[in-house]
Amino acid sequence: MAEQRDLSVRAITIFGLSLVATIMLVMLASGLLSGYWHKAYLAHQPMPLPVRMLSQVPPEPRLQVNAPVDLEHWRATEDTLLNNYAWVDRENGIVRIPIGRAMELIEQHGVVK
């Protein structure tokens, strides 16, 4: 008596091919439904306002166009204020001094009130 196989290669192949075909059909159906639902969604959206259709520059203040350059300019201005001498009020003898020098003076003399 001949020994029988437990599994049929033909049955496994048919099952695998039918599984792949089913997955492909489900993907196709979901893609078609998604496209249909998207078109239906867009059809029920209100028309854009005419103001939005115009391409004009909005009024001030506008958003930053180039933030890194703006930050660089701001830091340069701050560095100038913190590291250079300048008159604040010449008539009253008020001067701005570099922050490093101000810290040295406070270290030597303390805070003057």
C-alpha positions as CSV (number, residue, x, y, z in Angstrom):
1,M,0.0,0.0,0.0
2,A,1.4,3.4,-1.0
3,E,1.8,6.2,1.5
4,Q,-0.5,9.2,1.0
5,R,0.7,12.8,1.4
6,D,-0.8,14.9,4.1
7,L,-0.9,18.1,2.1
8,S,-1.7,18.6,-1.6
9,V,0.7,20.9,-3.4
10,R,-2.1,21.7,-5.9
11,A,-4.5,22.7,-3.1
12,I,-1.9,25.0,-1.4
13,T,-1.1,26.7,-4.7
14,I,-4.7,27.3,-5.5
15,F,-5.3,28.7,-2.0
16,G,-2.3,31.0,-2.3
17,L,-3.3,32.3,-5.7
18,S,-6.9,32.9,-4.6
19,L,-5.6,34.7,-1.5
20,V,-3.4,37.0,-3.7
21,A,-6.3,37.6,-6.1
22,T,-8.7,38.4,-3.2
23,I,-6.2,40.9,-1.7
24,M,-5.8,42.6,-5.1
25,L,-9.6,42.8,-5.5
26,V,-10.0,44.3,-2.1
27,M,-7.2,46.9,-2.7
28,L,-8.8,47.8,-6.1
29,A,-12.2,48.2,-4.5
30,S,-10.9,50.3,-1.6
31,G,-9.1,52.6,-4.1
32,L,-12.2,53.0,-6.2
33,L,-14.3,53.7,-3.1
34,S,-11.8,56.2,-1.8
35,G,-11.8,58.1,-5.0
36,Y,-15.6,58.2,-5.1
37,W,-15.8,59.4,-1.5
38,H,-13.2,62.1,-2.1
39,K,-15.1,63.4,-5.1
40,A,-18.4,63.3,-3.2
41,Y,-16.7,65.2,-0.3
42,L,-15.4,67.9,-2.6
43,A,-18.8,68.3,-4.3
44,H,-20.4,69.1,-1.0
45,Q,-17.8,71.8,0.0
46,P,-18.7,75.4,-0.2
47,M,-17.2,77.5,-3.0
48,P,-14.0,79.4,-1.9
49,L,-14.5,83.1,-1.1
50,P,-13.6,85.5,-3.9
51,V,-11.2,87.2,-1.6
52,R,-9.2,84.0,-1.4
53,M,-9.0,83.7,-5.1
54,L,-7.2,87.1,-5.4
55,S,-3.4,87.0,-5.2
56,Q,-2.6,90.2,-3.4
57,V,-0.1,90.9,-0.6
58,P,-1.8,90.9,2.8
59,P,-1.6,94.0,5.0
60,E,1.1,94.5,7.6
61,P,2.2,92.8,9.8
62,R,3.0,89.9,7.6
63,L,4.6,86.6,8.5
64,Q,8.4,86.2,8.3
65,V,9.6,85.4,4.8
66,N,13.1,84.3,5.8
67,A,13.3,83.5,9.5
68,P,17.0,82.6,9.6
69,V,18.0,85.9,8.1
70,D,15.8,87.8,10.4
71,L,17.3,85.9,13.4
72,E,20.8,86.7,12.2
73,H,20.0,90.5,11.9
74,W,18.4,90.4,15.4
75,R,21.4,88.7,16.9
76,A,23.7,91.2,15.2
77,T,21.7,94.1,16.6
78,E,21.8,92.5,20.1
79,D,25.5,91.9,19.9
80,T,26.1,95.5,19.0
81,L,24.0,96.7,21.9
82,L,25.7,94.3,24.4
83,N,29.3,94.7,23.3
84,N,29.8,98.4,22.4
85,Y,29.9,101.8,24.1
86,A,27.2,104.3,23.1
87,W,25.5,107.3,24.5
88,V,22.0,106.8,25.8
89,D,21.4,110.3,27.0
90,R,24.4,112.7,26.4
91,E,22.9,115.6,28.3
92,N,22.5,113.6,31.5
93,G,25.7,111.7,31.0
94,I,24.1,108.2,30.6
95,V,26.3,105.8,28.7
96,R,25.7,102.2,27.6
97,I,28.8,100.0,28.3
98,P,29.6,96.5,27.1
99,I,28.1,93.8,29.3
100,G,31.5,92.3,30.0
101,R,32.8,95.6,31.4
102,A,29.6,96.1,33.4
103,M,30.1,92.6,35.0
104,E,33.7,93.5,35.9
105,L,32.6,96.8,37.5
106,I,29.9,95.0,39.5
107,E,32.5,92.4,40.6
108,Q,34.9,95.2,41.8
109,H,32.5,97.7,43.3
110,G,29.2,95.9,43.8
111,V,25.8,97.1,42.7
112,V,25.5,100.9,43.1
113,K,22.0,102.1,43.9
